[in-house]
């Protein structure tokens, strides 16, 4: 009884600190009896799965190259970032670090202390995209991992990526993440639970971000003109080429927030991200979304032939917004509400609010329409049927 009480108290404390999701994921990965680290993230004391990774390598051999462009980071943050990458259990792995122009002596000394455990290159200043591209040209690994110079990755990140690549080696991969401060503490309520696959362009903003892994055979390079949203631009172009992406549903990446971090310069990121997604779908219009660092897609409006189920009258704005998406071939279901957890993250959801929905008539079975009108059918059952057929369920924030 005492153990149950302690576990309940642990989860209650995690909920108060905004760390419920990382704690739950930790227990899913390592069991309820696993000793808890002091912090669910950078001080995670889980040993790297070296033996398991060696066995995995025998079954499916791959090589990794981590690419880390460096531009005047705090030496302490840089040291933590490099250490976290070198802690990976991957049997065949290299870390390439590119100095983007002249760097302070403290940065050079920090990197030189790692000796031949890293491959260090010096380049003329060119920005994050050019530096990353230069590293990619020198990489020997079959898969390229993009890592920032002041963040942190879990020691088993490449192990989980490797397991997924064994199932499908032609994927780009990413993972759930959270934000950490200058003292390696997790920021409350910053756990970013990402969608299983990137549903572009039906999203509010970049749902991939860190830590991106791309097969070298599909590497098409970063574009300097969208620096600040270069990773978003890359996955949009990869997706447009037909390359599939998938999420590893564990919080394996800590994104550091500090006074000089790019995470704080949201205006530039929004502008560059807006440029990237507009080029991805030039036949659509895009504008800034309802939350910071977000975008609103505006597909062409056609005359809808839809079924509407609503407990309240729809405003003209809501009807137009829903109709724009209901007529897209990828969308099977549009609603006006979703669980609050999903709101700032994405527009594609799994669970629906049955108060209001719109569906193209050709997708709705006659018996479902009849059952809906008499409140004898759960809208969720219809959404699940369409999801099984490959359709997305989207929501609009307009009520």
C-alpha positions as CSV (number, residue, x, y, z in Angstrom):
1,X,0.0,0.0,0.0
2,X,2.9,2.3,0.8
3,X,4.4,1.7,-2.6
4,X,1.2,2.7,-4.3
5,X,0.9,5.8,-2.2
6,X,4.5,6.8,-3.1
7,X,3.8,6.2,-6.8
8,X,0.6,8.3,-6.5
9,X,2.5,11.1,-4.8
10,X,5.2,11.0,-7.5
11,X,2.6,11.4,-10.2
12,X,0.9,14.2,-8.3
13,X,4.2,16.1,-7.9
14,X,4.9,15.6,-11.6
15,X,1.5,16.9,-12.5
16,X,2.1,20.1,-10.4
17,X,5.5,20.6,-12.1
18,X,4.1,20.0,-15.6
19,X,6.2,16.8,-15.9
20,X,3.4,14.2,-16.1
21,X,4.0,13.2,-19.7
22,X,7.7,12.7,-19.4
23,X,7.2,10.7,-16.2
24,X,4.6,8.5,-17.8
25,X,6.8,7.9,-20.8
26,X,9.7,7.1,-18.5
27,X,7.7,4.4,-16.8
28,X,6.5,3.0,-20.1
29,X,10.1,2.7,-21.3
30,X,11.6,1.3,-18.1
31,X,8.8,-0.1,-15.9
32,X,7.1,1.1,-12.8
33,X,9.9,-0.3,-10.6
34,X,12.7,1.6,-12.3
35,X,14.4,4.0,-10.0
36,X,13.5,7.6,-10.8
37,X,16.3,10.0,-11.7
38,X,16.5,13.4,-10.0
39,X,15.3,15.0,-13.1
40,X,13.3,13.6,-16.0
41,X,15.6,14.7,-18.8
42,X,19.3,15.8,-18.8
43,X,20.0,14.0,-15.5
44,X,18.3,10.9,-16.6
45,X,20.4,8.1,-15.0
46,X,19.2,5.3,-17.3
47,X,22.3,3.5,-18.7
48,X,22.6,3.5,-22.4
49,X,21.4,0.2,-23.9
50,X,24.8,-0.8,-25.2
51,X,24.3,-4.6,-25.2
52,X,20.8,-4.3,-26.8
53,X,22.2,-1.9,-29.4
54,X,25.1,-4.2,-30.3
55,X,22.6,-7.0,-30.9
56,X,20.4,-4.7,-33.0
57,X,23.4,-3.8,-35.1
58,X,24.0,-7.5,-35.8
59,X,20.4,-7.8,-37.0
60,X,20.4,-4.6,-39.1
61,X,23.6,-2.8,-39.6
62,X,23.5,1.0,-39.9
63,X,25.9,3.9,-39.4
64,X,25.1,7.4,-38.0
65,X,26.7,10.8,-38.3
66,X,25.6,13.6,-35.9
67,X,26.0,17.1,-37.3
68,X,26.5,20.0,-34.9
69,X,27.1,23.5,-36.2
70,X,28.7,25.7,-33.6
71,X,28.4,29.5,-33.4
72,X,29.5,31.2,-30.1
73,X,27.6,29.0,-27.6
74,X,28.1,29.2,-23.9
75,X,30.9,26.7,-23.2
76,X,28.9,24.9,-20.4
77,X,26.0,24.4,-22.7
78,X,28.2,23.2,-25.5
79,X,30.0,20.7,-23.2
80,X,26.6,19.3,-22.1
81,X,25.4,19.0,-25.7
82,X,28.5,17.2,-26.9
83,X,28.6,14.9,-23.9
84,X,25.0,13.9,-24.5
85,X,25.7,13.0,-28.2
86,X,28.9,11.0,-27.3
87,X,26.8,9.1,-24.7
88,X,24.9,7.4,-27.5
89,X,25.0,3.6,-27.6
90,X,25.2,3.3,-31.4
91,X,28.0,0.9,-32.3
92,X,28.9,2.8,-35.5
93,X,28.7,6.5,-34.9
94,X,30.6,9.7,-35.4
95,X,30.1,13.3,-34.3
96,X,31.0,16.1,-36.7
97,X,31.3,19.6,-35.3
98,X,31.6,22.6,-37.6
99,X,32.8,26.0,-36.3
100,X,30.8,28.6,-38.2
101,X,33.5,31.3,-38.5
102,X,36.0,32.4,-35.8
103,X,34.9,31.3,-32.3
104,X,35.9,32.4,-28.7
105,X,38.9,30.7,-27.2
106,X,36.7,29.1,-24.5
107,X,34.6,27.4,-27.2
108,X,37.8,26.0,-28.9
109,X,39.2,24.8,-25.6
110,X,36.0,23.1,-24.7
111,X,35.9,21.2,-28.0
112,X,39.6,20.3,-28.0
113,X,39.2,18.6,-24.6
114,X,37.2,15.9,-26.3
115,X,40.2,14.9,-28.4
116,X,39.6,12.4,-31.2
117,X,36.1,11.5,-29.9
118,X,34.9,14.3,-32.2
119,X,35.7,15.4,-35.7
120,X,36.2,19.1,-35.7
121,X,36.1,21.4,-38.7
122,X,36.6,25.1,-39.1
123,X,34.7,27.0,-41.9
124,X,34.2,30.6,-43.0
125,X,31.1,32.1,-41.6
126,X,28.0,31.0,-43.5
127,X,25.2,30.5,-41.1
128,X,23.6,27.3,-39.7
129,X,22.4,25.9,-43.0
130,X,25.7,26.3,-44.9
131,X,27.7,24.9,-42.0
132,X,25.4,21.9,-41.6
133,X,25.6,21.2,-45.4
134,X,29.4,21.4,-45.2
135,X,29.4,18.8,-42.4
136,X,26.9,16.6,-44.4
137,X,29.4,16.5,-47.3
138,X,32.1,15.1,-44.9
139,X,29.8,12.7,-43.0
140,X,30.5,8.9,-43.5
141,X,27.3,7.7,-41.8
142,X,24.3,6.4,-43.7
143,X,22.0,8.5,-41.5
144,X,22.4,12.2,-40.6
145,X,21.3,13.4,-37.1
146,X,20.9,17.2,-36.7
147,X,21.7,18.4,-33.2
148,X,22.0,22.0,-31.9
149,X,25.1,23.1,-30.0
150,X,23.3,24.0,-26.7
151,X,20.7,21.3,-26.3
152,X,20.6,17.7,-24.9
153,X,19.6,14.3,-26.2
154,X,18.9,11.2,-24.2
155,X,21.6,8.4,-24.3
156,X,19.1,6.0,-25.9
157,X,17.9,8.3,-28.7
158,X,19.8,6.5,-31.5
159,X,18.8,3.1,-30.1
160,X,15.1,3.9,-30.6
161,X,15.8,5.4,-34.0
162,X,17.7,2.3,-35.0
163,X,14.8,0.1,-34.0
164,X,12.4,2.0,-36.2
165,X,14.8,2.0,-39.1
166,X,14.9,-1.8,-38.9
167,X,11.2,-1.7,-39.7
168,X,11.5,0.9,-42.5
169,X,15.0,2.2,-43.4
170,X,13.5,4.9,-45.8
171,X,12.1,7.2,-43.1
172,X,13.0,10.6,-41.6
173,X,12.6,10.4,-37.9
174,X,12.0,12.8,-35.0
175,X,11.0,12.5,-31.3
176,X,9.0,14.1,-28.6
177,X,10.8,16.9,-26.8
178,X,10.7,19.3,-23.8
179,X,12.4,22.6,-22.9
180,X,15.2,22.9,-20.3
181,X,16.6,26.0,-18.7
182,X,20.2,27.1,-18.0
183,X,20.4,24.7,-15.0
184,X,19.2,21.7,-16.9
185,X,15.7,21.9,-15.3
186,X,12.7,21.0,-17.3
187,X,10.4,24.0,-17.9
188,X,6.8,23.2,-16.6
189,X,4.2,22.4,-19.3
190,X,6.7,22.3,-22.2
191,X,6.4,18.6,-23.1
192,X,5.8,18.5,-26.8
193,X,3.8,15.4,-27.7
194,X,4.2,15.1,-31.5
195,X,1.9,13.4,-34.1
196,X,2.9,9.9,-35.2
197,X,3.4,11.2,-38.8
198,X,3.7,14.8,-39.9
199,X,0.3,15.8,-41.4
200,X,1.5,18.6,-43.7
201,X,0.1,21.1,-44.3
202,X,-2.8,20.5,-41.9
203,X,-0.8,21.8,-38.8
204,X,-0.4,25.0,-36.9
205,X,3.3,24.9,-37.0
206,X,6.4,22.7,-37.3
207,X,5.5,19.5,-35.6
208,X,8.8,17.8,-36.4
209,X,11.7,20.2,-35.1
210,X,14.2,18.2,-33.0
211,X,16.0,15.7,-33.2
212,X,15.7,15.2,-37.0
213,X,17.3,12.1,-38.6
214,X,17.5,11.9,-42.4
215,X,18.8,9.1,-44.6
216,X,21.9,10.4,-46.3
217,X,20.7,9.1,-49.6
218,X,17.8,11.5,-49.3
219,X,19.7,14.5,-48.0
220,X,18.8,17.5,-50.1
221,X,20.6,20.1,-48.0
222,X,19.3,23.1,-45.9
223,X,18.5,26.4,-47.5
224,X,20.1,29.5,-46.1
225,X,17.3,31.8,-47.2
226,X,15.0,30.2,-44.5
227,X,17.6,30.1,-41.7
228,X,15.6,30.0,-38.5
229,X,13.1,27.6,-39.9
230,X,15.6,25.5,-42.0
231,X,14.6,22.2,-40.4
232,X,10.9,22.9,-41.1
233,X,11.7,23.7,-44.7
234,X,13.7,20.5,-45.1
235,X,11.0,18.2,-43.9
236,X,8.4,20.0,-46.0
237,X,10.6,19.4,-49.1
238,X,11.3,15.8,-48.1
239,X,7.6,15.2,-47.6
240,X,6.8,16.8,-51.0
241,X,9.3,14.4,-52.5
242,X,7.4,11.5,-51.1
243,X,9.7,10.6,-48.2
244,X,7.7,9.5,-45.1
245,X,8.4,10.7,-41.6
246,X,7.6,9.1,-38.3
247,X,7.7,10.1,-34.6
248,X,9.5,8.2,-31.9
249,X,7.0,8.8,-29.0
250,X,9.5,9.4,-26.2
251,X,10.8,12.7,-24.8
252,X,14.4,12.2,-26.0
253,X,15.3,15.8,-26.7
254,X,15.8,18.7,-24.4
255,X,15.6,22.1,-26.1
256,X,17.5,24.7,-24.1
257,X,16.0,28.1,-23.5
258,X,18.2,31.0,-22.6
259,X,18.8,34.6,-23.4
260,X,20.7,33.8,-26.6
261,X,18.8,30.8,-27.8
262,X,17.1,30.8,-31.2
263,X,13.9,29.6,-29.4
264,X,13.4,33.1,-28.1
265,X,13.5,34.8,-31.5
266,X,10.0,33.7,-32.6
267,X,9.2,36.5,-35.1
268,X,12.0,35.6,-37.5
269,X,11.1,31.9,-37.2
270,X,7.4,32.6,-38.0
271,X,8.3,34.7,-41.1
272,X,10.8,32.1,-42.4
273,X,8.4,29.3,-41.6
274,X,5.6,31.1,-43.4
275,X,7.8,31.4,-46.5
276,X,8.7,27.6,-46.3
277,X,5.1,26.4,-46.0
278,X,3.9,28.8,-48.7
279,X,6.4,27.3,-51.1
280,X,5.3,23.9,-50.1
281,X,1.7,24.5,-51.1
282,X,1.8,27.5,-53.5
283,X,-1.8,26.8,-54.5
284,X,-3.0,27.7,-51.0
285,X,-2.8,30.9,-49.0
286,X,-1.2,31.0,-45.6
287,X,-1.1,33.7,-42.8
288,X,-0.1,33.9,-39.2
289,X,-2.1,31.7,-36.9
290,X,-4.0,32.3,-33.6
291,X,-1.0,31.4,-31.4
292,X,2.6,32.6,-31.6
293,X,4.9,30.8,-34.1
294,X,2.0,29.3,-35.9
295,X,0.4,29.5,-39.4
296,X,-3.1,29.4,-40.7
297,X,-3.7,27.5,-43.9
298,X,-6.4,28.8,-46.2
299,X,-7.3,26.3,-48.9
300,X,-9.4,27.3,-51.9
301,X,-13.2,27.4,-51.1
302,X,-15.4,25.3,-53.2
303,X,-19.2,24.7,-53.0
304,X,-19.5,22.1,-50.3
305,X,-21.7,19.0,-50.5
306,X,-21.5,18.1,-46.8
307,X,-23.4,16.7,-43.9
308,X,-23.4,19.0,-40.8
309,X,-24.2,17.8,-37.3
310,X,-24.3,20.7,-34.8
311,X,-26.1,21.4,-31.5
312,X,-25.8,25.1,-32.1
313,X,-26.1,27.3,-35.2
314,X,-22.8,27.8,-37.1
315,X,-21.5,31.3,-37.7
316,X,-20.7,32.2,-41.3
317,X,-17.0,32.3,-40.4
318,X,-17.1,28.9,-38.8
319,X,-19.0,27.3,-41.8
320,X,-16.5,28.8,-44.2
321,X,-13.4,27.6,-42.2
322,X,-14.8,24.1,-41.9
323,X,-15.9,23.9,-45.5
324,X,-12.4,24.9,-46.8
325,X,-11.0,21.8,-45.1
326,X,-13.9,19.4,-45.5
327,X,-13.5,19.5,-49.2
328,X,-9.8,18.4,-49.1
329,X,-9.4,14.9,-50.2
330,X,-7.1,14.0,-47.3
331,X,-9.7,15.1,-44.7
332,X,-12.5,12.9,-43.6
333,X,-13.8,14.8,-40.6
334,X,-13.9,18.4,-39.5
335,X,-15.0,19.6,-36.0
336,X,-15.0,22.9,-34.1
337,X,-13.6,21.6,-30.9
338,X,-10.8,19.4,-29.7
339,X,-9.1,18.5,-26.4
340,X,-7.3,21.6,-25.1
341,X,-4.0,19.7,-24.9
342,X,-3.9,19.6,-28.7
343,X,-4.8,23.2,-29.4
344,X,-1.4,24.9,-29.7
345,X,0.3,21.8,-31.1
346,X,-1.6,20.7,-34.2
347,X,-4.9,20.6,-36.0
348,X,-5.0,16.9,-36.5
349,X,-6.6,15.0,-33.6
350,X,-7.8,11.5,-32.8
351,X,-10.6,12.2,-30.3
352,X,-13.6,14.4,-31.2
353,X,-16.0,16.7,-29.5
354,X,-19.4,15.5,-30.7
355,X,-21.0,19.0,-30.5
356,X,-20.3,20.0,-34.1
357,X,-18.9,18.1,-37.1
358,X,-18.8,18.3,-40.9
359,X,-18.2,15.5,-43.3
360,X,-18.4,15.1,-47.0
361,X,-21.6,13.3,-47.9
362,X,-19.8,10.8,-50.1
363,X,-17.8,9.6,-47.0
364,X,-20.9,9.1,-44.8
365,X,-22.8,5.9,-44.9
366,X,-26.6,6.3,-45.1
367,X,-27.2,4.4,-41.9
368,X,-24.6,6.6,-40.1
369,X,-26.4,9.8,-41.2
370,X,-29.7,8.4,-40.0
371,X,-28.2,7.3,-36.7
372,X,-26.5,10.7,-36.2
373,X,-29.7,12.6,-36.7
374,X,-31.5,10.6,-34.1
375,X,-28.5,10.6,-31.6
376,X,-28.1,6.8,-31.9
377,X,-24.5,6.9,-33.3
378,X,-21.3,8.1,-31.8
379,X,-19.4,10.5,-34.1
380,X,-16.2,9.0,-32.7
381,X,-17.1,5.6,-34.3
382,X,-17.4,7.4,-37.7
383,X,-14.1,9.2,-37.2
384,X,-12.4,5.9,-36.3
385,X,-13.8,4.2,-39.4
386,X,-12.5,7.0,-41.6
387,X,-9.1,7.1,-39.8
388,X,-8.7,3.4,-40.5
389,X,-9.2,4.2,-44.2
390,X,-6.4,6.8,-44.0
391,X,-8.4,10.0,-43.7
392,X,-7.4,12.8,-41.3
393,X,-9.6,14.3,-38.6
394,X,-9.1,18.1,-38.5
395,X,-10.5,20.8,-36.2
396,X,-10.9,24.5,-36.5
397,X,-10.5,26.9,-33.6
398,X,-13.3,29.1,-34.9
399,X,-16.6,28.5,-33.0
